[in-house]
Amino acid sequence: MKKLMLATAATALMAGGAFAEDAKIGIILGFTGPLESITPNMAAGAELAIAEVNASGKFMGGGTVTPVRADSTCVDAAAATAAAERLVTAEGVNGIMGADCSGVTGSVLQNVARPNGIGMISPSATSPGLSSAEDDGLFFRTAPSDARQGEVIADVLTERGMKSIAISYTNNDYGKGLSDSIAAAFAAKGGTVTVVTAHEDGKADYSAEVATLAAAGGDVLVVAGYVDQGGKGVIQAALDTGAFDTFFLPDGMYGESLIAAIGDGLNGTMGTVPGTDSEGAAKFAELATAAGFDPTSSYTGESYDAAALIMLAMEAAKSTNSKDWTAKVMDVANAPGEKVNAGDLGRALELIAAGTDIDYVGATSVELIGNGEAAGNFREFTVTGGKFVTDKFR
């Protein structure tokens, strides 16, 4: 009788079409380090997508997805690699949402993801160098390359009447790649780049760096650094010495902690951060607010979309194995197909299971180009009255 019952149960499961399959997704972000004030919101964005999928009951025949956090530190490649190794070997993750900063993302890709055949989608690694990195088809990003960000920044600066700029950048892959992109794009528009200098994170005094910048001069100081580290120190030193009173903040410098630290001296500062005013962005903002985190914080929507794409690609591949689901990421992310916004992941899973193509738009108007990076939409802002005020979207 027992054998008959087991056989009947197996037949019923086969008739239902598939066995339920569970998955684990590693969330590796800089929970400590120069971006530690924004990464909790990024993790919350990814976990919001996972919770939405689990609540739908539609994933892989009724399976569940478990998030597992790990600390990339943002800047310590050895620590990030060790953390990613733990995700793969000890936790057995089926994919990685992350990493965050470009240098550690490259290290995780080359030292962990490729050797172990694990797919990863970064929500915030923006170095242009990652566009051509050897990745065996395993790496994607929902953030645009800094090659695109540099062009947007040059447009903003030119339109605001800036004729000359000085640039201070954090001395790593992210800072160097972004500063090079900004300088080239601004010069191509006829602007003058007076000086481009690096700063090291973790210093107590940035007066020497600011003296070099001040000697060169410029209408505005562009600070391509980190909101909780050297970039903040450079701005404070520039204000303290009177070297500059107008600043431009790229993505890594966007965060409420900077306004809290600098105060009124930041008023009039301009900047850009990835963002869109799409229907999906509005829905994501509603969901994030209900979940108790800030939807306007840097790369929260991109984190939601990165996690969503991993799960939707798994469903499309009918497999949680990275070599299978990574082959489906571009298919679910781009046209043709029925458009899917944030908050609609359950319906997306139903459509995929029924054999219907989807075009995942998500929280950030996802469109993947090239080797799998975001085409790029940006929010332009000005700090006014101690707040980041949105001026327009690009």
Helices and strands as residue ranges (DSSP letters): H 2-16, E 23-29, H 39-56, G 59-61, E 65-71, H 77-89, E 95-98, H 102-108, I 109-113, H 114-116, E 120-122, G 128-132, E 139-144, H 146-159, E 164-170, H 173-188, E 192-199, H 207-216, E 220-224, H 230-241, E 247-249, G 251-253, H 256-262, G 263-266, E 270-274, H 279-291, H 300-317, H 322-325, G 326-328, H 329-333, E 338-341, H 345-353, E 358-362, E 368-369, E 373-374, E 378-384, E 387-393
